[in-house]
Amino acid sequence: MIDTDFLSAPQLAGRWGQEPWQIIDHGLALRLPILFRFDGMAFDFNDRWHRDTGAHTEQQELAQKAEWVKGCEALIKRNAAGLTGEFDRLDSREVVELRGRINEAKERISQLNDLLDKREQERRKSTYNGLMRALPRTLQDIQQAGETAFPYLAMHPQSPVYLTESEGKQNLDGRIMSLEPGISGAWKQRLFLDDLLIPMQIIKTLEAKQKGEIENKPLPKARRQEQAVIAALRQLGYDPSALPPRKPGTEWVKAQTWRELESRKDLFTKGTFNSTWDHLRANGDIAEQA
């Protein structure tokens, strides 16, 4: 059987015999990385220049200067044609001064266009098609409603993630990514429970660790006492499930077994031996022949 690289949250819940919301709890506790697929542009949250609104000031300045130049050039044309009024008529000195200011504005417009063109080229290099790690708020929304609006923020899947505490509150630290539509402008509207993915490699690592912990965990003392009684019976040559019937005036199996075990002070007193024997009989692990 070929394993897939990922299981969805519902698939992992079925594998572990849990509910999907419990799988999300593992993610919120940082025991599991919970990912989702993303196709668009992704920017480091601290990279404000390349994010969608990062050039707002420059774009606003460009629009204002272009509008101002357009208005001033129209004024000069009207002035040359004698179409200006008493209050907006320009003399030759004023025309020269205005053209100088227009040329300065055009030079700034050229600089802004070059700057914004370069920015756009750099933005296109941030096209991303792959996995992102869901933030706690995204997971909590899906845990409650089964879906949420597709997030504009996520964590880079290869970023170290850890919890810090500030003013009594836990905060998630790591590389936050700002998500935007790609060149096509298409944007997935919703993120669903089935969209949450957990790497199979992580799943198997956790399962192997849990199995090892279970295998290496010492057995409870009561279970070790039961195993010791069964082992002693077999060593004496008895089948625990078919002990010989009692015979009046003769020592029975139980007394022989106690003699074998009374030196095991780490496990037994006479009282605990008797209670262990009774427990084994009640469970049917030892029984007398009919």
Secondary structure, 3 states (H helix, E strand, C coil): CCCCCEEEHHHHHHHHCCCHHHHHHHHHCCCCCCEEEEEEEEEECCCCCCCCCCCHHHHHHHHHHHHHHHHHHHHHHHHHCCCCCCCCCCCHHHHHHHHHHHHHHHHHHHHHHHHHHHHHHHHHCCEEEEEEECCHHHHHHHHHHCEEECCCEEECCCCCCEEEEECCEEEEECCEEEEECCCCCCCCCEEEHHHCEEEHHHHHHHHHHHHHHHHHCCCCHHHHHHHHHHHHHHHCCCCCCCECCCCCCCCCHHHHHHHHHCCCCCCCCHHHHHHHHHHHHHHCCCCECC
